[in-house]
Amino acid sequence: MIIHNYFSDPNEAVLTTSFVLDKADQITRVYHYFEDGMWEFVGETKAEESDYSVVSMEEIIKLDNTLLSLSNMDPGYFAYRTTGNNVFVIEKISNDT
C-alpha cells in the first residue's frame, strides 16, 4: 500500500467551526463522511449550526499540518485525539450516532 501525506485537492471544501478558525479550539475530531465524502474538522467546543464555516482543505492544513497524517482516511471513518499534540486514533463511524 502506498501512503500519501497530502490531500488530493487543496481547494476541496471542508467544514470547520469558528472556534477552530479563531484558534480558540484545537482540532481534536475529524470526520470523513461516507454519504457525500465531506470532511469535518472540529474541536471540543460544542458548536451550533451557525458556528460552522466552509473553508478549503489548504486553509485547514495551514492551521494544523498534523492533519496530513489523515489524508488516506477512507470515507465512513473518524479520527480523534485528546489534544492537538497527540496522535489520531481512527475508527469507523457508527450508524448509532
C-alpha positions in Angstrom: 0.0 0.0 0.0 1.3 3.4 -0.9 0.8 6.1 1.7 0.4 9.7 0.6 0.8 12.5 3.1 -1.3 15.0 1.2 -4.9 15.6 0.4 -5.6 15.3 -3.4 -7.4 18.7 -3.8 -6.1 21.7 -1.7 -9.3 23.6 -2.8 -11.7 20.9 -1.6 -14.4 22.4 0.6 -14.4 21.2 4.2 -16.4 22.1 7.3 -14.9 23.6 10.5 -16.0 25.9 13.3 -15.3 29.5 14.1 -13.6 28.2 17.2 -11.1 26.4 15.2 -10.6 29.3 12.7 -10.1 31.7 15.6 -7.6 29.3 17.2 -9.7 29.2 20.3 -10.1 25.4 19.8 -7.6 22.8 18.7 -8.8 20.2 16.1 -9.4 17.0 18.1 -12.0 15.3 15.9 -12.1 14.7 12.2 -14.9 13.1 10.3 -14.8 11.9 6.7 -18.5 11.2 5.8 -19.4 8.2 3.7 -22.6 9.7 2.2 -21.0 12.8 0.5 -17.3 12.4 1.1 -17.3 15.7 3.1 -14.6 16.3 5.7 -15.3 18.0 9.1 -12.6 19.3 11.4 -13.8 20.3 14.9 -12.6 20.7 18.5 -14.1 20.1 21.9 -16.3 23.2 22.0 -20.0 22.4 21.4 -20.9 24.1 18.1 -24.3 25.2 16.8 -25.0 25.2 13.0 -24.3 29.0 12.9 -20.7 28.3 14.2 -19.8 26.3 11.1 -17.9 27.6 8.1 -16.8 26.1 4.8 -13.1 26.6 4.1 -10.6 25.0 1.8 -8.6 21.9 2.7 -5.5 24.0 2.3 -6.7 26.5 4.9 -7.2 23.7 7.4 -3.8 22.2 6.8 -2.2 25.6 7.3 -3.9 25.8 10.7 -2.6 22.3 11.7 -0.3 20.4 9.4 -0.5 17.2 11.6 -3.8 16.6 9.8 -1.8 15.4 6.8 -1.5 12.1 8.7 -5.2 11.6 8.0 -5.0 12.2 4.2 -5.7 8.5 3.5 -8.6 8.1 5.9 -11.5 6.5 4.0 -15.0 7.9 3.9 -17.1 6.4 6.8 -14.3 6.9 9.4 -13.5 9.5 12.0 -10.3 10.3 13.9 -9.9 11.7 17.4 -7.2 12.7 19.8 -7.2 14.2 23.3 -5.1 17.2 22.5 -3.7 18.9 19.4 -0.3 17.3 20.0 -1.4 13.7 20.3 -1.6 11.1 17.5 -5.0 10.5 16.0 -6.9 7.2 16.6 -9.1 6.2 13.6 -12.4 4.4 14.0 -15.4 3.6 11.8 -18.3 6.0 12.1 -21.0 4.2 14.0 -24.5 4.1 12.5 -25.8 4.7 16.0 -24.6 8.4 16.0 
